[in-house]
């Protein structure tokens, strides 16, 4: 399925902003991304297997927090990294 990668994580995907990965659940999809692009999963998921606070994952336009959410092979997954900071 298509996975859209935010700019801050593109260095893990050899600067590709859209990649293909497989998985019946979001957990499996992220494992496949990690297999293809080592180090990327840790930037999105913490040590307790929770989505990091500054990350958002959308499946077909709906935000998903549950890593065990089912995915279909034609789903579109968007990974978004929130920006923070300021003066």
Secondary structure, 3 states (H helix, E strand, C coil): CEEECCHHHHHHHCCCCEEECCCCEHHHHHHHHHHHCCCHHHHHECCCCCECCCEEEEECCEECCCCCCECCCCCEEEEEECCCCCC
